Amino acid sequence: MTETTSDKNNRGFTRRSFIAGAATLTAAGALSGCSATAKGLAPHAADSSKAGTEEILSGACRSQCIQGCYLNVHVRDGQIVRTTAGRIEEEPFFEHICPKGLSHPARVYSAGRLQYPMRRVGERGAGEFERISWDEAIKEIAEKWKNYREEFGPESIAFFMGSGNTAVLGGGTADGSVMQHLQTVMGACSVLPDRDIAFQSAMSKMFGPGGAFVSPKEWSGANHIVIWGCNPAVSCKRMMHLYLDAKEAGAQLTTIDIQYNTNVAKSDWYVPVYPATDGALVFGILSEVIAQGWQDSEFLRAHTEAPFLVKEDNTFLRMSDLGVPATEGPVNAMTGKPTVIDPEVVWDEATRSAKPYSEAEMPALEGIPEEIEGFRIRPVWSMILEAISAWTPERASETCGVPVEDIKRLARMYGQEGPVLTGMNQGLNHYFNAIYTYDSIFTLLLITGNIGKPSAGVISGGGSFGISNSKGCINQPSSKGEKPAGPGRNINWTALYGIVHDQELLGKPFPLKSLYCSCTNIVSNQTEQNETIKSLQEIEFLVVQEMTMSDTALYADILLPACHWFECEDVRVRSYNMPYLLYNDKAIEPLYESKPDFDIYKMIGTAMGFGDFFDFTEKDYISLWLDSPVAKKEGVTYESLRETKIARNHQLKDNPLLGGKFFFQNGRAKFWTEKVVPEYNLGQKVDESKEHLLLYWEPAREANLEAPIRKKYPYSVLGEHMRTRNHTQWWDVGYMKEYERQPVARFNPHDAKELGIGEGDTVRLYNDRGSVTLLATINAGQAPKTINCPRSFLTREHIDGDFATISFNDYNQVTRNQCYFDQAVAVEKL
């Protein structure tokens, strides 16, 4: 069965005419496999047996905006007619819904929906496909993959598991997902997105591998709340009302940001800062804190490693160094191996002697001998003071642009006017120096004692529920008792093109032949798009599983239509700022020939000859996922979840670090890394002098105003989230385009005047990596020499080029973190 269609991906296609253009493209065979109607809503046959009735079913918004809202899905006459906020009686402050959640019916019936499986017949990226059956599609995938496995081994196939569906049955990166089980059974590799890593990395290094998110229940007790380098009014809309509730309760709301935005408009105080210089600002704040003696010495002694003593080899002085043998402790649940009990040593002021930290009456921060029993040592605290001493508020001000008076005011706020809650999401994550920025901010919280106390700490960074049997799901044996092959290697995103092009990694063969993408749109959402496209052009066989014709779907060899979230049963499992499991009813049957992701994973696994590993139903898999000690303690089962629709893990604390108890063996927050281990290995050289003390800062690569590249490319570019999309999801919803119709570049008025640019002019932003052409708009709130381009538009929505082409694909020496905002461009008026 063949039906040839095409999409030329016309880069000259304008946004103003997108809706009309979509119809034109469809008539020409473009956006193949997509439904087409004048209003952008696709008709489908209603179930006459339910005529005149309305059901309200449970749903969950499963995109990756870290909100995870619980929804009511209203079905009338067999059609989804609207969505409303679901009830959460235990914590009603989570009962919210944003415009994206309200517009889900438009996603369900979008003209952009893929209707049937397709095979590429033209050039990669041209969007020329023919219609095929599901049997043909799955057979071709299985035959290709079997051949690759036989000739090149299981690691010749790689999965890119995205976060665009945060559910256990249909998701990719969701804890214990079926896609992860399929990868483990096949022994395939995993391509890591490497997005938004620095925040969690810094938090794990300093606080331990547990959550630090402070519940909204405690916000009203804060004296100050700081929104630092994030944009909750746009990116986390449900959270914004919580900030405002706390403000009404008496907290002063401060925003530290590059530009004047909605958060600033709602704040009591705005502190503008140069791009990616937040770490320098922190050093200036800390300098004033120390100068005024505002550090919380009691907290530092009792709850951090500040009193610990470091030897010349960069390891801590331990009791075994002083002749007390180490002993074996309890088994580490993470590693399965016994822990080693060898306490770190501190200098006890009370007895003027070296003691295990747990036995010292008064661990000293200063006045410590330079040598103890033949070991030359330095206390961590002295190295912190030395790092801070190089900065004064005046020097920090020159670097970050914040007036000295404001730096001192921030120091007083954190040092004297707590408790302070600090809200950070991912905005600071998007620079080359992100890890050092987060390290510095967390150090500020620790030194001033604004963490581990009531109404003090971090707003964000939730993590998983801790309720699942995710490992049991992923490693689930076959019905015959066979064990899965185990997952293949992880491939860092920045290494993908080199592996595809050279078929090797670090000088050793790596014959990667096929890539499988689900729950993601890598062409639009990864950095340095032109390199991404090269990878997709050169890979031998690309399988894409999608709901719409995304930019990535255009490059697929086999394109599989996944159904909407409300057309299948599932459970939203990733929490972040929503501490509930959310059951998703199947509200309607999948439209057209689309199928649930769950079914597709099973079909592929069965066709590959692994059917015995997929001999389970939705109920079976969810039940296994809930087969954990925590779920049993909470009384959560598949049956109970279907009935209640939501379930909370009450083991999650409202303030996980309360009492200054951090998630390490010694219970203390870390300032020092004994052994520097990068998160990735691409043969990079590591300057360890930057990494031992977790208080270091260096400028960003291109966003830094003084970077040499700024002579050629004078403007840095910020790509903030859009109100109407989550990454590129919702691109096909016409309602949303009434609010954000097309890509724009926001210029500071002085920059615009200098460039001769007026409102509505067409401009081209470019550098050595790529370019994008869009319309200019003048915004007095925009920082000088910084352009803001709300991102999430597809290539075909730009006048020319793509915003994703101008970023670079490279990482900090130890942190595998995509740098979306650390980019410099020149501007050409067209």
C-alpha positions in Angstrom: 0.0 0.0 0.0 1.7 3.2 -1.1 0.6 6.8 -0.8 3.5 9.2 -1.6 3.5 12.6 0.1 6.1 15.3 0.7 7.1 18.2 2.9 9.7 20.5 1.5 10.3 22.1 4.9 10.3 25.5 3.2 12.5 27.8 5.2 10.9 30.9 3.6 7.5 30.0 5.0 6.2 32.8 7.1 4.5 32.6 10.5 1.7 35.0 9.6 0.5 32.6 7.0 1.1 29.4 8.9 -2.5 28.2 9.2 -3.3 28.9 5.6 0.1 27.5 4.7 -0.5 24.3 6.5 -3.6 23.8 4.4 -1.5 24.5 1.3 1.2 22.1 2.4 -1.3 19.4 3.1 -2.9 19.8 -0.3 0.5 19.5 -1.8 1.1 16.3 0.2 3.2 18.1 2.9 2.8 17.4 6.6 2.1 13.9 5.4 0.0 11.7 7.5 -1.5 14.7 9.2 -5.2 15.6 9.3 -6.3 18.8 7.6 -9.2 21.1 8.4 -9.7 24.8 8.0 -9.9 25.5 11.8 -7.0 23.1 12.6 -9.3 20.7 14.4 -9.7 17.2 12.9 -13.2 15.5 12.9 -13.7 12.0 14.1 -16.6 9.7 14.5 -18.5 10.1 17.8 -19.7 7.2 19.8 -23.5 7.4 19.5 -24.0 5.1 22.5 -22.9 8.0 24.8 -24.9 10.7 23.0 -26.0 13.5 25.4 -23.9 12.3 28.3 -20.8 13.9 29.8 -18.1 12.0 31.7 -15.3 13.5 33.7 -12.3 11.3 33.7 -8.9 11.8 35.2 -6.0 13.1 33.2 -2.5 14.3 33.7 -0.4 16.9 31.8 2.6 14.9 31.0 5.0 17.4 29.4 8.2 18.3 31.0 7.5 21.7 32.5 8.1 20.3 36.0 4.5 21.1 37.0 2.6 17.9 36.2 -0.9 19.2 36.7 -3.8 16.9 37.6 -6.7 17.4 35.1 -10.3 16.6 34.6 -10.9 15.4 31.1 -14.5 16.1 30.0 -15.9 13.7 27.4 -19.3 14.4 25.7 -20.8 12.3 22.9 -17.5 10.4 22.6 -15.4 13.5 22.2 -13.1 15.3 24.5 -14.6 18.8 24.9 -12.6 20.5 27.6 -10.2 20.1 30.5 -10.4 21.6 33.9 -8.2 21.5 37.0 -8.5 18.4 39.1 -9.3 18.4 42.8 -6.5 17.7 45.3 -8.2 18.0 48.6 -5.2 17.3 50.7 -3.2 20.2 49.2 -5.5 22.4 47.2 -2.6 24.8 46.3 -1.7 22.2 43.6 -5.1 22.6 41.9 -4.3 24.6 38.9 -4.3 24.5 35.2 -2.5 26.7 32.7 -3.5 27.7 29.1 -1.6 24.7 27.7 -3.5 22.3 30.0 -6.8 24.0 28.9 -6.0 23.6 25.2 -5.4 19.8 25.3 -8.6 19.2 23.3 -7.0 21.2 20.5 -4.0 18.9 20.6 -6.1 15.8 20.5 -8.0 17.0 17.4 -5.1 18.9 15.9 -4.6 19.1 12.1 -1.0 18.3 12.8 -1.7 14.8 14.1 0.1 11.9 12.4 -2.5 9.5 11.2 -0.7 6.4 10.1 2.8 4.8 9.8 5.0 6.1 7.1 8.2 5.2 5.3 10.6 7.8 3.8 10.8 7.8 0.0 12.8 11.1 -0.6 15.8 12.8 0.8 16.2 12.9 4.6 14.5 16.0 5.9 12.4 16.6 2.8 9.4 15.0 4.5 8.6 12.8 1.5 6.9 9.7 2.8 4.6 6.9 1.7 1.9 5.4 3.8 2.4 1.9 5.1 0.7 -0.5 7.5 1.7 -1.1 11.1 2.7 -4.6 10.1 5.0 -3.3 7.4 6.5 -0.7 9.7 7.2 -3.0 12.6 8.5 -5.7 10.2 11.0 -3.3 8.6 12.2 -2.0 12.0 12.7 -5.6 13.3 14.5 -6.8 10.2 16.9 -3.9 10.2 17.6 -4.1 13.9 18.1 -7.9 13.8 20.6 -7.5 11.0 22.5 -4.7 12.8 22.6 -6.8 16.0 23.9 -9.8 14.2 26.6 -8.0 12.3 27.6 -5.2 14.7 26.2 -6.2 18.1 23.4 -4.8 20.2 25.1 -1.5 20.8 24.7 -0.7 17.1 21.2 0.5 18.0 20.7 3.6 20.3 17.6 4.9 21.9 17.0 8.6 22.5 14.5 8.6 25.3 13.0 12.1 25.7 11.1 13.7 28.5 8.2 14.8 26.4 6.0 12.1 28.1 6.6 11.7 31.8 4.6 8.5 32.3 5.6 5.0 33.1 3.9 3.2 30.2 4.4 5.6 27.4 7.3 7.7 28.6 11.0 7.7 27.8 13.0 9.1 30.7 10.3 8.5 33.3 11.3 6.2 36.1 11.0 2.5 35.1 9.4 3.2 31.7 8.5 0.5 29.3 10.9 2.1 26.7 13.7 1.6 29.2 12.7 -2.0 29.6 12.8 -2.4 25.8 16.3 -0.9 25.7 17.5 -3.2 28.5 16.1 -6.3 26.8 17.7 -5.4 23.5 21.0 -4.3 25.1 20.8 -1.1 23.1 22.7 2.1 23.9 21.1 5.2 25.3 21.8 8.7 23.9 21.6 11.1 26.8 19.9 14.5 26.2 22.3 16.1 28.7 19.8 18.9 29.4 19.5 20.8 32.6 22.1 18.8 34.4 24.2 21.4 36.3 21.5 22.3 38.9 20.9 18.7 39.9 24.6 17.9 39.7 25.5 20.7 42.1 22.7 19.8 44.4 23.8 16.2 44.5 27.4 17.1 45.1 26.7 19.5 48.0 23.4 18.2 49.6 23.4 14.5 48.6 21.3 12.4 46.3 17.9 13.3 47.8 15.5 16.1 47.1 15.8 19.6 48.6 12.5 21.1 47.4 10.7 23.0 50.2 7.0 22.5 50.1 4.6 25.5 49.6 3.3 24.8 53.1 6.5 26.5 54.5 6.7 29.4 52.1 4.5 31.8 54.2 7.1 31.6 57.0 9.9 33.0 54.9 10.9 36.7 55.4 12.4 36.8 51.9 11.9 34.8 48.8 14.3 35.3 45.9 13.5 34.3 42.3 17.0 33.8 41.0 17.6 33.3 37.3 14.3 31.5 36.6 11.0 32.6 35.1 8.1 30.9 37.0 5.5 33.3 35.7 6.0 31.8 32.2 7.8 28.5 32.7 6.1 27.3 35.9 2.9 29.1 35.9 1.2 27.0 38.7 4.1 27.9 41.0 3.8 31.6 40.5 0.7 32.0 42.5 2.5 30.3 45.4 5.2 33.0 45.2 2.5 35.7 45.3 0.6 34.0 48.2 3.8 34.0 50.2 4.3 37.7 49.3 0.8 38.4 50.6 1.7 36.6 53.8 4.5 39.0 54.4 7.6 37.7 52.5 9.5 40.3 50.5 9.8 39.0 46.9 13.1 39.7 45.1 13.9 38.8 41.5 17.5 38.6 40.3 17.4 38.4 36.5 18.9 39.6 33.2 15.8 41.4 32.1 12.6 43.0 33.3 9.9 40.4 33.1 6.6 39.4 34.7 8.3 38.1 37.8 10.0 41.4 38.2 6.7 43.3 37.8 5.3 41.3 40.7 8.3 41.6 42.9 9.2 44.1 45.7 12.8 44.5 44.5 14.5 43.8 41.2 18.2 43.2 40.9 19.3 43.2 37.3 22.5 41.3 36.6 24.7 40.8 33.5 24.2 37.4 31.8 25.9 34.4 33.5 27.6 36.5 36.1 25.4 35.4 39.0 28.4 33.5 40.5 30.4 36.7 40.7 27.5 38.4 42.4 27.5 35.6 45.0 31.2 36.1 45.7 30.5 39.8 46.3 27.7 38.9 48.6 29.8 36.4 50.5 32.6 39.0 50.8 30.3 41.3 52.6 28.8 38.6 54.7 32.3 37.6 56.0 33.4 41.2 56.5 30.4 41.8 58.7 30.6 38.5 60.5 27.2 37.4 59.4 28.1 33.8 58.6 26.2 31.2 60.6 29.2 29.6 62.4 27.0 27.3 64.5 25.4 25.8 61.4 28.8 25.5 59.6 30.3 23.6 62.5 27.4 21.3 63.1 26.0 20.6 59.6 28.7 21.1 57.0 32.2 20.0 56.2 33.6 23.5 56.8 35.6 22.2 59.9 37.1 19.2 58.1 40.8 19.1 57.5 42.3 18.5 54.0 45.7 16.9 53.5 48.2 17.8 50.8 46.9 15.0 48.6 43.4 16.7 48.6 41.8 14.0 50.8 40.4 14.5 54.2 42.4 13.7 57.3 40.7 10.6 58.8 41.0 8.6 61.9 42.8 5.9 60.0 45.6 8.4 59.4 45.9 8.8 63.1 46.2 5.0 63.8 42.5 4.1 64.3 41.6 1.3 61.8 38.6 1.8 59.6 35.6 -0.6 60.2 32.9 -2.0 58.0 29.5 -0.4 58.2 26.0 -1.2 56.9 25.4 -2.0 53.3 24.9 1.0 51.0 21.5 0.6 49.4 22.7 2.3 46.2 25.8 0.2 45.6 25.0 -3.0 47.5 28.4 -2.9 49.1 29.3 -2.4 52.8 30.2 1.1 53.8 33.5 2.0 55.3 33.5 3.7 58.7 36.6 5.9 58.8 35.5 9.2 60.4 36.8 12.6 59.2 38.9 14.5 61.7 38.3 18.0 63.0 40.1 20.2 65.5 38.2 20.4 68.7 38.5 23.9 70.3 37.2 22.5 73.6 40.0 20.0 74.1 42.6 21.5 71.7 43.0 18.1 70.0 42.1 16.2 66.9 38.9 14.3 67.2 36.4 12.5 65.0 33.9 15.1 63.9 31.1 13.3 65.8 32.9 13.4 69.1 34.2 17.0 69.0 32.5 19.4 71.4 33.3 22.5 69.3 34.7 21.8 65.8 37.1 24.6 65.0 36.8 26.8 61.9 39.9 28.8 62.6 43.0 28.7 64.8 43.9 25.2 63.7 47.5 23.9 63.7 49.1 23.6 60.2 50.3 20.1 61.0 48.7 17.2 62.9 50.8 14.1 63.6 53.0 14.6 60.6 50.2 15.6 58.2 50.1 19.1 56.8 46.5 20.1 56.7 44.2 23.0 55.8 40.6 23.4 57.1 38.0 23.6 54.4 36.8 26.8 55.9 40.1 28.6 55.5 40.1 27.7 51.8 36.5 29.1 51.5 37.7 32.3 53.0 40.7 32.4 50.7 38.5 32.0 47.6 36.2 34.8 48.8 39.0 37.1 49.7 39.9 37.7 46.1 36.5 39.3 45.6 35.1 42.5 47.1 31.6 44.0 46.5 33.4 46.5 44.3 35.1 43.9 42.1 31.9 41.9 41.9 29.9 44.9 40.9 32.3 45.6 38.0 31.8 42.0 36.8 28.1 41.5 37.3 26.7 45.0 36.9 24.9 45.0 40.3 25.6 48.2 42.3 27.7 47.8 45.4 24.9 49.1 47.6 22.6 46.3 46.2 25.3 43.6 46.8 25.6 44.7 50.4 21.8 44.8 50.7 21.6 41.2 49.4 24.3 40.2 51.9 22.3 41.7 54.8 19.2 39.9 53.5 20.9 36.5 53.5 23.0 37.1 56.5 20.6 38.9 58.9 17.1 38.8 57.6 16.3 35.2 57.2 14.8 32.8 56.7 15.3 33.2 53.0 13.9 30.8 50.3 15.7 30.8 47.0 13.8 29.8 43.9 15.9 28.4 41.1 14.8 26.2 38.2 16.8 25.8 35.0 17.5 29.3 33.7 21.0 29.5 35.2 21.6 26.0 33.8 22.0 27.1 30.3 25.5 28.5 30.4 29.0 26.9 30.1 29.8 28.0 33.7 26.4 26.8 35.1 27.9 24.3 37.6 30.0 27.0 39.2 27.1 29.3 39.5 24.9 26.8 41.3 27.9 25.7 43.5 28.3 29.3 44.6 24.6 29.9 45.3 24.4 26.8 47.4 27.5 27.8 49.3 25.8 31.1 50.0 22.8 29.3 51.5 25.1 27.1 53.6 27.3 29.9 54.9 24.3 32.0 55.9 22.3 29.1 57.3 19.5 29.6 54.9 18.9 25.9 54.3 18.0 23.0 56.5 15.8 25.3 58.6 12.0 26.0 58.6 11.0 28.2 55.6 14.6 28.3 54.3 16.2 26.4 51.4 15.6 25.8 47.7 12.4 26.1 45.8 12.8 23.5 43.1 14.7 20.3 42.6 12.0 17.7 43.6 13.3 14.6 41.9 11.4 11.3 41.7 8.7 10.0 44.1 10.8 7.3 45.6 7.8 5.1 45.5 8.5 2.9 42.5 10.0 -0.5 41.7 11.7 1.0 38.6 14.6 -1.3 38.6 12.3 -4.3 38.8 10.4 -3.0 35.8 13.4 -2.3 33.7 15.1 -5.6 34.5 11.9 -7.6 34.4 12.7 -11.2 33.3 10.8 -12.9 30.6 7.8 -15.2 31.3 10.3 -18.0 31.0 12.6 -16.6 33.6 15.3 -15.3 31.2 17.2 -12.1 32.2 17.4 -9.1 29.9 20.7 -8.5 28.2 21.2 -5.3 30.2 21.4 -1.7 28.8 24.2 -0.7 26.5 26.5 2.2 26.9 25.4 5.8 27.5 26.3 8.2 24.7 26.7 11.8 25.6 24.9 14.1 23.2 28.0 16.0 22.4 29.7 12.8 21.2 26.9 11.6 19.0 27.9 13.2 15.7 31.5 12.0 16.1 30.4 8.4 16.7 27.9 8.4 13.8 30.5 10.0 11.4 33.6 8.2 12.5 32.0 5.0 13.8 34.4 5.1 16.8 34.7 6.6 20.3 38.0 7.5 21.9 39.8 5.6 19.1 37.9 2.4 19.5 35.3 1.1 17.1 31.7 2.0 17.8 29.5 1.0 14.8 26.3 2.9 15.6 23.8 2.2 12.8 20.4 3.1 14.0 18.7 5.7 16.3 15.2 5.4 17.8 13.6 8.6 19.0 10.5 8.7 21.2 9.0 11.4 23.4 11.4 14.0 22.0 12.1 16.5 19.2 15.9 16.5 19.1 16.2 18.7 16.0 14.5 21.6 17.7 15.5 21.0 21.3 19.2 20.1 21.3 22.0 22.6 20.8 23.8 23.3 17.5 21.0 22.2 15.2 23.2 21.9 12.1 25.3 19.3 13.8 22.2 17.4 14.9 21.0 17.3 11.3 24.4 16.0 10.2 23.9 13.1 12.7 20.5 12.3 11.4 21.6 12.6 7.8 24.5 10.1 8.3 22.8 7.6 10.6 21.8 4.5 8.5 18.4 4.0 10.0 16.3 6.4 11.9 13.0 5.5 13.6 10.8 8.3 15.1 7.8 7.9 17.2 5.7 11.0 17.3 2.3 12.6 17.6 2.9 15.3 15.1 5.2 16.1 12.2 7.9 17.7 14.2 11.3 18.8 12.8 12.8 15.4 13.9 10.0 13.5 12.3 10.9 15.0 8.9 14.1 13.0 8.9 12.7 9.6 9.9 13.1 6.5 7.8 10.1 4.9 9.6 7.6 7.3 11.3 5.3 5.8 13.9 2.2 7.7 15.0 1.8 7.8 18.8 -1.6 8.7 20.2 -2.4 11.6 22.6 -2.1 11.0 26.3 -5.8 11.0 26.8 -6.3 8.2 24.4 -4.5 5.6 26.6 -4.2 4.5 30.2 -1.0 5.6 32.0 0.4 7.0 35.2 2.4 10.3 35.4 5.3 9.4 37.6 7.9 12.2 37.5 7.3 14.6 40.4 9.6 17.6 40.5 7.1 20.2 41.9 4.1 17.8 42.0 4.4 15.2 44.8 1.6 13.0 43.5 1.2 10.1 41.2 -1.5 10.9 38.7 -3.6 8.2 37.1 -4.6 8.9 33.5 -7.8 7.3 32.3 -8.2 6.3 28.7 -10.8 8.9 27.8 -11.3 8.0 24.1 -10.0 5.5 21.6 -6.8 6.5 19.7 -7.6 8.5 16.7 -6.9 7.4 13.1 -4.2 4.6 13.2 -2.2 6.0 16.0 -1.3 3.7 18.9 -0.3 4.2 22.5 3.5 4.3 23.0 3.1 1.3 25.3 1.7 -0.8 22.5 4.4 0.3 20.1 7.2 -0.7 22.5 5.6 -4.1 23.0 5.1 -4.6 19.2 8.7 -3.8 18.5 10.0 -6.0 21.3 7.8 -8.9 20.2 8.9 -8.5 16.5 12.5 -8.6 17.6 11.9 -12.0 19.1 11.6 -10.9 22.7 7.9 -11.5 23.1 8.3 -13.4 26.3 9.8 -10.2 27.9 6.6 -8.3 27.0 4.0 -10.7 28.2 2.3 -8.1 30.3 -0.7 -5.8 30.3 -0.9 -2.1 31.4 -2.2 -3.3 34.7 0.6 -5.8 35.1 3.3 -3.3 34.4 1.8 -0.6 36.7 1.3 -3.2 39.4 4.9 -4.2 39.2 6.0 -0.5 39.2 4.1 -0.1 42.4 5.6 -3.2 44.0 7.9 -1.3 46.3 8.2 -0.9 50.1 7.2 2.7 50.0 4.1 2.0 47.9 3.1 -0.8 50.2 3.5 1.5 53.2 1.4 4.1 51.5 -1.2 1.5 50.5 -0.9 2.4 46.9 -1.8 -0.4 44.4 -3.0 -0.4 40.8 -6.5 -0.9 42.0 -6.4 1.9 44.6 -4.8 4.3 42.1 -7.5 3.6 39.5 -10.1 4.4 42.2 -8.5 7.5 43.9 -6.8 8.8 40.7 -4.0 10.4 42.7 -1.6 9.2 45.4 0.9 11.0 47.5 4.1 9.7 48.8 3.9 10.9 52.4 7.4 9.8 53.0 8.5 12.9 51.1 9.2 15.6 53.6 7.9 19.1 53.3 11.5 20.3 54.0 13.8 17.3 53.2 16.9 18.9 54.7 15.2 20.2 57.9 17.5 20.0 60.9 20.6 20.3 58.7 20.6 16.6 57.8 22.1 16.1 54.4 22.0 13.0 52.3 25.6 11.7 52.9 27.0 9.1 55.2 28.2 11.8 57.6 25.0 13.8 57.3 26.9 17.0 56.4 26.7 19.3 53.4 29.8 19.2 51.3 32.2 22.0 50.3 35.0 19.8 49.1 35.4 17.0 46.5 38.3 14.7 47.4 38.3 12.9 44.0 37.3 14.8 40.9 35.3 12.5 38.6 33.8 14.1 35.5 30.2 13.1 34.6 31.3 12.1 31.1 34.5 10.9 29.4 35.4 12.2 26.0 39.1 12.3 26.6 38.9 15.9 27.9 41.7 17.3 30.1 40.4 18.4 33.5 41.9 21.2 35.6 41.2 19.7 39.0 42.2 22.9 40.8 38.7 24.3 39.7 36.8 21.3 41.1 38.0 20.4 44.6 36.6 23.4 46.4 32.9 23.8 45.5 33.3 27.5 45.4 34.8 28.6 42.2 33.7 30.9 39.4 34.7 31.7 35.8 32.9 33.7 33.1 30.6 32.1 30.6 32.1 31.2 27.2 30.2 33.6 24.9 27.6 35.4 27.1 30.5 37.0 29.0 30.6 40.7 27.9 34.4 40.6 27.9 34.8 37.3 25.9 37.0 37.8 22.8 34.3 36.5 20.6 32.1 39.5 21.4 34.3 41.7 19.2 33.0 39.7 16.2 29.6 38.8 17.7 28.6 41.7 20.0 25.2 40.3 21.3 24.4 37.4 23.5 21.1 35.7 23.0 18.7 34.4 25.6 16.0 31.9 24.5 13.3 32.0 27.2 10.4 29.6 27.4 7.1 30.5 25.8 3.8 30.8 27.6 2.1 28.8 24.9 4.4 25.9 24.4 6.4 23.4 26.3 9.6 23.1 24.3 8.0 22.5 20.9 4.9 20.7 22.1 1.7 22.6 21.4 3.2 24.0 18.1 0.2 22.7 16.3 -2.5 24.4 18.4 -4.0 27.3 16.6 -5.5 28.9 19.7 -2.0 29.4 21.1 -0.7 31.0 17.9 -3.2 33.8 18.5 -1.0 34.9 21.5 2.5 34.1 20.2 2.2 34.1 16.4 5.8 34.0 15.3 9.4 34.0 16.3 10.7 37.4 17.4 13.9 39.0 18.6 13.5 41.5 21.5 16.0 44.3 21.5 16.9 47.0 24.0 15.9 50.4 22.6 19.5 51.7 22.7 20.8 48.6 20.8 18.0 48.9 18.3 18.8 52.6 17.7 22.4 51.8 17.2 21.6 49.1 14.7 18.9 51.2 12.9 16.2 48.6 13.8 12.6 49.5 14.3 9.5 47.6 15.5 8.6 44.9 13.1 11.8 45.0 11.0 13.2 41.8 9.7 16.6 40.9 11.2 19.1 38.1 10.9 21.0 36.8 13.9 24.1 34.8 12.9 27.4 33.4 14.0 29.8 30.7 12.6 27.4 27.9 13.5 24.2 29.1 12.0 21.6 31.9 11.6 18.0 32.7 12.1 15.8 35.3 10.5 12.9 36.7 12.4 11.1 39.9 13.3 12.4 42.5 15.7 10.5 44.0 18.6 11.7 46.8 20.9 11.5 46.1 24.7 12.7 48.5 27.2 13.0 45.7 29.8 15.6 43.9 27.7 19.2 44.2 28.9 21.7 46.0 26.7 23.8 43.8 24.4 21.4 40.9 25.1 18.7 39.7 22.7 15.8 37.6 23.9 14.2 35.2 21.4 11.3 33.1 22.9 12.1 29.7 21.6 10.1 26.5 20.8 9.2 27.4 17.2 9.8 24.8 14.5 12.1 25.5 11.6 9.3 25.9 9.2 7.8 28.7 11.4 10.9 30.9 11.0 11.4 33.2 8.0 14.7 31.5 7.5 17.1 29.4 9.5 16.4 28.3 13.0 17.1 29.6 16.5 18.6 26.3 17.4 21.4 26.7 14.9 23.3 29.4 16.8 24.1 27.5 20.0 27.2 25.4 20.5 27.4 21.8 21.5 30.1 21.5 24.1 30.3 20.9 27.8 32.1 22.2 30.9 35.1 20.0 31.8 33.2 18.0 34.4 29.4 18.5 33.8 27.4 17.2 30.8 25.2 20.2 30.4 23.7 21.7 27.2 24.4 25.4 27.0 21.3 27.0 25.4 21.9 30.6 26.4 25.6 30.9 26.1 25.7 32.1 22.5 26.9 35.3 20.8 25.7 36.6 17.5 26.0 39.6 15.1 22.8 41.3 13.8 21.9 42.2 10.2 18.9 44.2 9.3 17.3 42.9 6.2 
